[in-house]
Amino acid sequence: MTMEKIVFAIIIIIVLALQYFISSYKGGFWKYIIPIIFILTLLILLLCKIITLGSFILYLIIGLLVLLAQSFMAEEKSNK
């Protein structure tokens, strides 16, 4: 595993953890900033040729589905 892939994995984990905590506790417009940061991070990695276009699309779909699921769970939890 190369250093770029390790850095990429760490960035993704940090973004997902931030999304979980912000959507659970802060709410408001903060929960919309994290997906934007996620997409920008993926774009930077794509433009720096750390990931390929296929990887970009795959990570984007999986990442946004995870972020969406976390947002729904947090919203459902706050409505109870």
N, C-alpha and C positions, 0 to 999 in steps of 0.2 A: 504494500500500500504506500503510495507516494505521499509526500508531505502536503501537497495541494488537496488531495482527497481527505486527509485527516482534518485539515483546516476547514474544508467545506462541511464535513460532518459536524464539527464543533459549532460552526455558524448556524447550521440548521437546528441543532439541538437548543442552542441559546434562543433563537427566534421562537421556536415552539414553546419553550419554557416561559418566555416573556408573554407570549400570547395567552397561555394558560392563566398566569397570575393576573395579568391586566384584565382579561375578560371576566375572571372570577371576582375580582375585588374592585377595580377602578371603574370599569364600564365607560360610558360616554364615548367621546371621539377617540380615545386611546385604543380601543379595540379595532379601529379602522387603520391606524397607523402601522401596526405590526404587519398586516398583509402587504402593505405598500413597501415596507422595509424588506420583507421576504422577497417580493418580486424584484426590487432593485438589486438585492444581493445576488439573485440568480442571474439577472442581466449583466452585472459586473463580471461574474464568473464566466458567463458565456462570451462576453466581449474580450476577456483576458485569455480565452481559449483554454480554461481550466476544465470546462465541461463542454460536451458537444450539444448540438441542437436537439438531438433525440433525448439526451439526458435532461436538458433544460425543460423540455415539454413534460417528460415523465415526472421530474421533481416538482414542477409547477402544479401539475394535476394532483399528485399525492399530497403535497404540502398544503395546497388550498383546501383540499377535502378535509385534512386533519384540522386546519384552522377553523373551517366552517363547523365541523363536529364539536370542537371545543367551545365555540361561540354558542352553539345551540344548547349544549349541556349547561353552560354557565347561565344562559337566559332561562332555561327551564328551572334551574336551581333557584334563581332569584325570584321566579314567579310563585314558588311554593310558599 
